Amino acid sequence: MGVSEAAAISSLNQSVAVQKALTQLQDVKVQLATKRNLFGENAPQIISLKEQEAELTALLEQQIRQTLGNQSA
């Protein structure tokens, strides 16, 4: 791992926004895994969780881009 990669990882680990989005995404993934065992794939609860997962994934990617963009500035 190079110095720039280490700096990027450090920046991401220190970013409250990235960590918050990551935690929320992990929570939704856990809920989704648990509820998939109870409901069918087309159940409203599963569909809603999948939508949340997609939104949080996009948010996390955006936060990562912003954090890394600020690092190079």
Jmol script that loads the backbone (N, CA, C; Angstrom):
load data "model"
ATOM      1  N   MET A   1       0.860  -1.181   0.000  1.00  0.00           N
ATOM      2  CA  MET A   1       0.000   0.000   0.000  1.00  0.00           C
ATOM      3  C   MET A   1       0.899   1.234   0.000  1.00  0.00           C
ATOM      4  N   GLY A   2       0.607   2.141  -0.919  1.00  0.00           N
ATOM      5  CA  GLY A   2       1.388   3.358  -1.026  1.00  0.00           C
ATOM      6  C   GLY A   2       0.937   4.408  -0.025  1.00  0.00           C
ATOM      7  N   VAL A   3       1.699   5.481   0.022  1.00  0.00           N
ATOM      8  CA  VAL A   3       1.390   6.569   0.944  1.00  0.00           C
ATOM      9  C   VAL A   3       0.043   7.198   0.604  1.00  0.00           C
ATOM     10  N   SER A   4      -0.236   7.386  -0.687  1.00  0.00           N
ATOM     11  CA  SER A   4      -1.507   8.009  -1.065  1.00  0.00           C
ATOM     12  C   SER A   4      -2.690   7.112  -0.717  1.00  0.00           C
ATOM     13  N   GLU A   5      -2.521   5.790  -0.866  1.00  0.00           N
ATOM     14  CA  GLU A   5      -3.595   4.867  -0.482  1.00  0.00           C
ATOM     15  C   GLU A   5      -3.820   4.895   1.019  1.00  0.00           C
ATOM     16  N   ALA A   6      -2.743   4.935   1.782  1.00  0.00           N
ATOM     17  CA  ALA A   6      -2.854   4.987   3.238  1.00  0.00           C
ATOM     18  C   ALA A   6      -3.534   6.281   3.671  1.00  0.00           C
ATOM     19  N   ALA A   7      -3.199   7.379   3.017  1.00  0.00           N
ATOM     20  CA  ALA A   7      -3.824   8.662   3.336  1.00  0.00           C
ATOM     21  C   ALA A   7      -5.310   8.634   3.002  1.00  0.00           C
ATOM     22  N   ALA A   8      -5.667   8.002   1.888  1.00  0.00           N
ATOM     23  CA  ALA A   8      -7.071   7.909   1.498  1.00  0.00           C
ATOM     24  C   ALA A   8      -7.857   7.079   2.507  1.00  0.00           C
ATOM     25  N   ILE A   9      -7.300   5.956   2.918  1.00  0.00           N
ATOM     26  CA  ILE A   9      -7.960   5.109   3.910  1.00  0.00           C
ATOM     27  C   ILE A   9      -8.124   5.850   5.221  1.00  0.00           C
ATOM     28  N   SER A  10      -7.099   6.568   5.618  1.00  0.00           N
ATOM     29  CA  SER A  10      -7.166   7.346   6.856  1.00  0.00           C
ATOM     30  C   SER A  10      -8.259   8.408   6.770  1.00  0.00           C
ATOM     31  N   SER A  11      -8.335   9.088   5.645  1.00  0.00           N
ATOM     32  CA  SER A  11      -9.363  10.118   5.457  1.00  0.00           C
ATOM     33  C   SER A  11     -10.766   9.516   5.522  1.00  0.00           C
ATOM     34  N   LEU A  12     -10.941   8.360   4.902  1.00  0.00           N
ATOM     35  CA  LEU A  12     -12.249   7.708   4.911  1.00  0.00           C
ATOM     36  C   LEU A  12     -12.617   7.240   6.316  1.00  0.00           C
ATOM     37  N   ASN A  13     -11.638   6.721   7.044  1.00  0.00           N
ATOM     38  CA  ASN A  13     -11.897   6.269   8.412  1.00  0.00           C
ATOM     39  C   ASN A  13     -12.252   7.426   9.337  1.00  0.00           C
ATOM     40  N   GLN A  14     -11.722   8.607   9.060  1.00  0.00           N
ATOM     41  CA  GLN A  14     -11.965   9.762   9.910  1.00  0.00           C
ATOM     42  C   GLN A  14     -13.203  10.557   9.502  1.00  0.00           C
ATOM     43  N   SER A  15     -13.757  10.255   8.351  1.00  0.00           N
ATOM     44  CA  SER A  15     -14.910  10.998   7.862  1.00  0.00           C
ATOM     45  C   SER A  15     -16.182  10.531   8.573  1.00  0.00           C
ATOM     46  N   VAL A  16     -16.801  11.436   9.321  1.00  0.00           N
ATOM     47  CA  VAL A  16     -18.040  11.118  10.023  1.00  0.00           C
ATOM     48  C   VAL A  16     -19.139  10.762   9.023  1.00  0.00           C
ATOM     49  N   ALA A  17     -19.210  11.491   7.930  1.00  0.00           N
ATOM     50  CA  ALA A  17     -20.255  11.248   6.926  1.00  0.00           C
ATOM     51  C   ALA A  17     -20.106   9.863   6.305  1.00  0.00           C
ATOM     52  N   VAL A  18     -18.879   9.474   5.983  1.00  0.00           N
ATOM     53  CA  VAL A  18     -18.641   8.149   5.395  1.00  0.00           C
ATOM     54  C   VAL A  18     -18.982   7.066   6.405  1.00  0.00           C
ATOM     55  N   GLN A  19     -18.531   7.235   7.632  1.00  0.00           N
ATOM     56  CA  GLN A  19     -18.785   6.229   8.662  1.00  0.00           C
ATOM     57  C   GLN A  19     -20.276   6.089   8.966  1.00  0.00           C
ATOM     58  N   LYS A  20     -20.993   7.220   8.987  1.00  0.00           N
ATOM     59  CA  LYS A  20     -22.436   7.183   9.248  1.00  0.00           C
ATOM     60  C   LYS A  20     -23.162   6.444   8.127  1.00  0.00           C
ATOM     61  N   ALA A  21     -22.840   6.766   6.877  1.00  0.00           N
ATOM     62  CA  ALA A  21     -23.472   6.108   5.732  1.00  0.00           C
ATOM     63  C   ALA A  21     -23.150   4.614   5.728  1.00  0.00           C
ATOM     64  N   LEU A  22     -21.912   4.277   6.056  1.00  0.00           N
ATOM     65  CA  LEU A  22     -21.500   2.873   6.094  1.00  0.00           C
ATOM     66  C   LEU A  22     -22.261   2.104   7.176  1.00  0.00           C
ATOM     67  N   THR A  23     -22.397   2.706   8.346  1.00  0.00           N
ATOM     68  CA  THR A  23     -23.130   2.071   9.446  1.00  0.00           C
ATOM     69  C   THR A  23     -24.589   1.857   9.081  1.00  0.00           C
ATOM     70  N   GLN A  24     -25.209   2.875   8.482  1.00  0.00           N
ATOM     71  CA  GLN A  24     -26.611   2.753   8.076  1.00  0.00           C
ATOM     72  C   GLN A  24     -26.769   1.654   7.022  1.00  0.00           C
ATOM     73  N   LEU A  25     -25.845   1.593   6.076  1.00  0.00           N
ATOM     74  CA  LEU A  25     -25.909   0.574   5.035  1.00  0.00           C
ATOM     75  C   LEU A  25     -25.757  -0.819   5.641  1.00  0.00           C
ATOM     76  N   GLN A  26     -24.844  -0.968   6.569  1.00  0.00           N
ATOM     77  CA  GLN A  26     -24.661  -2.263   7.220  1.00  0.00           C
ATOM     78  C   GLN A  26     -25.916  -2.674   7.984  1.00  0.00           C
ATOM     79  N   ASP A  27     -26.559  -1.723   8.660  1.00  0.00           N
ATOM     80  CA  ASP A  27     -27.792  -2.011   9.394  1.00  0.00           C
ATOM     81  C   ASP A  27     -28.891  -2.498   8.453  1.00  0.00           C
ATOM     82  N   VAL A  28     -29.034  -1.827   7.307  1.00  0.00           N
ATOM     83  CA  VAL A  28     -30.057  -2.225   6.341  1.00  0.00           C
ATOM     84  C   VAL A  28     -29.746  -3.613   5.775  1.00  0.00           C
ATOM     85  N   LYS A  29     -28.482  -3.887   5.514  1.00  0.00           N
ATOM     86  CA  LYS A  29     -28.100  -5.207   4.994  1.00  0.00           C
ATOM     87  C   LYS A  29     -28.420  -6.315   6.001  1.00  0.00           C
ATOM     88  N   VAL A  30     -28.210  -6.033   7.281  1.00  0.00           N
ATOM     89  CA  VAL A  30     -28.542  -7.017   8.322  1.00  0.00           C
ATOM     90  C   VAL A  30     -30.053  -7.240   8.366  1.00  0.00           C
ATOM     91  N   GLN A  31     -30.818  -6.141   8.342  1.00  0.00           N
ATOM     92  CA  GLN A  31     -32.278  -6.259   8.339  1.00  0.00           C
ATOM     93  C   GLN A  31     -32.762  -7.042   7.125  1.00  0.00           C
ATOM     94  N   LEU A  32     -32.170  -6.752   5.984  1.00  0.00           N
ATOM     95  CA  LEU A  32     -32.559  -7.421   4.747  1.00  0.00           C
ATOM     96  C   LEU A  32     -32.276  -8.922   4.837  1.00  0.00           C
ATOM     97  N   ALA A  33     -31.120  -9.280   5.336  1.00  0.00           N
ATOM     98  CA  ALA A  33     -30.772 -10.696   5.463  1.00  0.00           C
ATOM     99  C   ALA A  33     -31.720 -11.408   6.424  1.00  0.00           C
ATOM    100  N   THR A  34     -32.057 -10.747   7.514  1.00  0.00           N
ATOM    101  CA  THR A  34     -32.950 -11.334   8.508  1.00  0.00           C
ATOM    102  C   THR A  34     -34.366 -11.479   7.967  1.00  0.00           C
ATOM    103  N   LYS A  35     -34.869 -10.437   7.350  1.00  0.00           N
ATOM    104  CA  LYS A  35     -36.264 -10.440   6.891  1.00  0.00           C
ATOM    105  C   LYS A  35     -36.474 -11.285   5.640  1.00  0.00           C
ATOM    106  N   ARG A  36     -35.417 -11.508   4.883  1.00  0.00           N
ATOM    107  CA  ARG A  36     -35.546 -12.390   3.714  1.00  0.00           C
ATOM    108  C   ARG A  36     -35.931 -13.795   4.152  1.00  0.00           C
ATOM    109  N   ASN A  37     -35.507 -14.182   5.355  1.00  0.00           N
ATOM    110  CA  ASN A  37     -35.855 -15.505   5.873  1.00  0.00           C
ATOM    111  C   ASN A  37     -37.323 -15.586   6.279  1.00  0.00           C
ATOM    112  N   LEU A  38     -37.928 -14.435   6.572  1.00  0.00           N
ATOM    113  CA  LEU A  38     -39.311 -14.408   7.031  1.00  0.00           C
ATOM    114  C   LEU A  38     -40.306 -14.132   5.915  1.00  0.00           C
ATOM    115  N   PHE A  39     -39.905 -13.298   4.972  1.00  0.00           N
ATOM    116  CA  PHE A  39     -40.817 -12.855   3.915  1.00  0.00           C
ATOM    117  C   PHE A  39     -40.269 -13.280   2.563  1.00  0.00           C
ATOM    118  N   GLY A  40     -41.111 -13.278   1.577  1.00  0.00           N
ATOM    119  CA  GLY A  40     -40.667 -13.551   0.214  1.00  0.00           C
ATOM    120  C   GLY A  40     -39.921 -12.361  -0.367  1.00  0.00           C
ATOM    121  N   GLU A  41     -39.243 -12.611  -1.444  1.00  0.00           N
ATOM    122  CA  GLU A  41     -38.431 -11.581  -2.108  1.00  0.00           C
ATOM    123  C   GLU A  41     -39.272 -10.395  -2.582  1.00  0.00           C
ATOM    124  N   ASN A  42     -40.558 -10.619  -2.842  1.00  0.00           N
ATOM    125  CA  ASN A  42     -41.428  -9.556  -3.345  1.00  0.00           C
ATOM    126  C   ASN A  42     -42.275  -8.896  -2.262  1.00  0.00           C
ATOM    127  N   ALA A  43     -42.017  -9.220  -1.012  1.00  0.00           N
ATOM    128  CA  ALA A  43     -42.768  -8.617   0.101  1.00  0.00           C
ATOM    129  C   ALA A  43     -42.450  -7.129   0.191  1.00  0.00           C
ATOM    130  N   PRO A  44     -43.423  -6.320   0.564  1.00  0.00           N
ATOM    131  CA  PRO A  44     -43.198  -4.869   0.663  1.00  0.00           C
ATOM    132  C   PRO A  44     -42.018  -4.498   1.571  1.00  0.00           C
ATOM    133  N   GLN A  45     -41.844  -5.250   2.652  1.00  0.00           N
ATOM    134  CA  GLN A  45     -40.731  -4.962   3.568  1.00  0.00           C
ATOM    135  C   GLN A  45     -39.380  -5.161   2.875  1.00  0.00           C
ATOM    136  N   ILE A  46     -39.293  -6.197   2.069  1.00  0.00           N
ATOM    137  CA  ILE A  46     -38.043  -6.495   1.360  1.00  0.00           C
ATOM    138  C   ILE A  46     -37.792  -5.450   0.275  1.00  0.00           C
ATOM    139  N   ILE A  47     -38.829  -5.110  -0.458  1.00  0.00           N
ATOM    140  CA  ILE A  47     -38.698  -4.099  -1.510  1.00  0.00           C
ATOM    141  C   ILE A  47     -38.240  -2.769  -0.916  1.00  0.00           C
ATOM    142  N   SER A  48     -38.829  -2.391   0.208  1.00  0.00           N
ATOM    143  CA  SER A  48     -38.451  -1.145   0.877  1.00  0.00           C
ATOM    144  C   SER A  48     -36.993  -1.188   1.334  1.00  0.00           C
ATOM    145  N   LEU A  49     -36.594  -2.300   1.904  1.00  0.00           N
ATOM    146  CA  LEU A  49     -35.201  -2.424   2.360  1.00  0.00           C
ATOM    147  C   LEU A  49     -34.218  -2.400   1.186  1.00  0.00           C
ATOM    148  N   LYS A  50     -34.603  -3.003   0.076  1.00  0.00           N
ATOM    149  CA  LYS A  50     -33.744  -2.965  -1.116  1.00  0.00           C
ATOM    150  C   LYS A  50     -33.590  -1.532  -1.625  1.00  0.00           C
ATOM    151  N   GLU A  51     -34.674  -0.766  -1.578  1.00  0.00           N
ATOM    152  CA  GLU A  51     -34.609   0.637  -1.999  1.00  0.00           C
ATOM    153  C   GLU A  51     -33.698   1.427  -1.063  1.00  0.00           C
ATOM    154  N   GLN A  52     -33.838   1.182   0.240  1.00  0.00           N
ATOM    155  CA  GLN A  52     -32.967   1.850   1.205  1.00  0.00           C
ATOM    156  C   GLN A  52     -31.508   1.472   0.967  1.00  0.00           C
ATOM    157  N   GLU A  53     -31.274   0.196   0.680  1.00  0.00           N
ATOM    158  CA  GLU A  53     -29.912  -0.274   0.417  1.00  0.00           C
ATOM    159  C   GLU A  53     -29.313   0.456  -0.789  1.00  0.00           C
ATOM    160  N   ALA A  54     -30.097   0.588  -1.851  1.00  0.00           N
ATOM    161  CA  ALA A  54     -29.614   1.276  -3.055  1.00  0.00           C
ATOM    162  C   ALA A  54     -29.327   2.750  -2.778  1.00  0.00           C
ATOM    163  N   GLU A  55     -30.226   3.402  -2.035  1.00  0.00           N
ATOM    164  CA  GLU A  55     -30.033   4.820  -1.702  1.00  0.00           C
ATOM    165  C   GLU A  55     -28.802   5.017  -0.827  1.00  0.00           C
ATOM    166  N   LEU A  56     -28.623   4.141   0.159  1.00  0.00           N
ATOM    167  CA  LEU A  56     -27.474   4.278   1.054  1.00  0.00           C
ATOM    168  C   LEU A  56     -26.164   3.945   0.349  1.00  0.00           C
ATOM    169  N   THR A  57     -26.215   3.007  -0.586  1.00  0.00           N
ATOM    170  CA  THR A  57     -25.010   2.701  -1.375  1.00  0.00           C
ATOM    171  C   THR A  57     -24.598   3.916  -2.194  1.00  0.00           C
ATOM    172  N   ALA A  58     -25.571   4.560  -2.822  1.00  0.00           N
ATOM    173  CA  ALA A  58     -25.289   5.768  -3.608  1.00  0.00           C
ATOM    174  C   ALA A  58     -24.765   6.884  -2.705  1.00  0.00           C
ATOM    175  N   LEU A  59     -25.370   7.038  -1.534  1.00  0.00           N
ATOM    176  CA  LEU A  59     -24.919   8.061  -0.586  1.00  0.00           C
ATOM    177  C   LEU A  59     -23.494   7.783  -0.129  1.00  0.00           C
ATOM    178  N   LEU A  60     -23.201   6.536   0.189  1.00  0.00           N
ATOM    179  CA  LEU A  60     -21.852   6.174   0.620  1.00  0.00           C
ATOM    180  C   LEU A  60     -20.835   6.474  -0.475  1.00  0.00           C
ATOM    181  N   GLU A  61     -21.163   6.118  -1.694  1.00  0.00           N
ATOM    182  CA  GLU A  61     -20.248   6.394  -2.810  1.00  0.00           C
ATOM    183  C   GLU A  61     -20.025   7.895  -2.976  1.00  0.00           C
ATOM    184  N   GLN A  62     -21.091   8.675  -2.813  1.00  0.00           N
ATOM    185  CA  GLN A  62     -20.980  10.126  -2.916  1.00  0.00           C
ATOM    186  C   GLN A  62     -20.092  10.678  -1.797  1.00  0.00           C
ATOM    187  N   GLN A  63     -20.294  10.198  -0.590  1.00  0.00           N
ATOM    188  CA  GLN A  63     -19.502  10.665   0.549  1.00  0.00           C
ATOM    189  C   GLN A  63     -18.023  10.304   0.366  1.00  0.00           C
ATOM    190  N   ILE A  64     -17.766   9.121  -0.170  1.00  0.00           N
ATOM    191  CA  ILE A  64     -16.383   8.707  -0.423  1.00  0.00           C
ATOM    192  C   ILE A  64     -15.743   9.626  -1.453  1.00  0.00           C
ATOM    193  N   ARG A  65     -16.474   9.894  -2.545  1.00  0.00           N
ATOM    194  CA  ARG A  65     -15.931  10.807  -3.576  1.00  0.00           C
ATOM    195  C   ARG A  65     -15.634  12.181  -2.994  1.00  0.00           C
ATOM    196  N   GLN A  66     -16.570  12.696  -2.190  1.00  0.00           N
ATOM    197  CA  GLN A  66     -16.372  14.021  -1.589  1.00  0.00           C
ATOM    198  C   GLN A  66     -15.173  14.029  -0.648  1.00  0.00           C
ATOM    199  N   THR A  67     -15.062  12.996   0.162  1.00  0.00           N
ATOM    200  CA  THR A  67     -13.953  12.915   1.121  1.00  0.00           C
ATOM    201  C   THR A  67     -12.626  12.835   0.396  1.00  0.00           C
ATOM    202  N   LEU A  68     -12.545  11.980  -0.598  1.00  0.00           N
ATOM    203  CA  LEU A  68     -11.285  11.839  -1.330  1.00  0.00           C
ATOM    204  C   LEU A  68     -10.999  13.058  -2.183  1.00  0.00           C
ATOM    205  N   GLY A  69     -12.049  13.704  -2.687  1.00  0.00           N
ATOM    206  CA  GLY A  69     -11.866  14.945  -3.443  1.00  0.00           C
ATOM    207  C   GLY A  69     -11.330  16.057  -2.554  1.00  0.00           C
ATOM    208  N   ASN A  70     -11.831  16.133  -1.330  1.00  0.00           N
ATOM    209  CA  ASN A  70     -11.339  17.143  -0.387  1.00  0.00           C
ATOM    210  C   ASN A  70      -9.920  16.877   0.027  1.00  0.00           C
ATOM    211  N   GLN A  71      -9.536  15.611   0.062  1.00  0.00           N
ATOM    212  CA  GLN A  71      -8.187  15.240   0.458  1.00  0.00           C
ATOM    213  C   GLN A  71      -7.159  15.737  -0.548  1.00  0.00           C
ATOM    214  N   SER A  72      -7.503  15.645  -1.840  1.00  0.00           N
ATOM    215  CA  SER A  72      -6.532  16.033  -2.864  1.00  0.00           C
ATOM    216  C   SER A  72      -6.507  17.536  -3.097  1.00  0.00           C
ATOM    217  N   ALA A  73      -7.464  18.255  -2.520  1.00  0.00           N
ATOM    218  CA  ALA A  73      -7.530  19.707  -2.720  1.00  0.00           C
ATOM    219  C   ALA A  73      -6.498  20.425  -1.888  1.00  0.00           C
TER     220      ALA A  73
END
end "model"
wireframe off; spacefill off
backbone 0.3
color backbone group
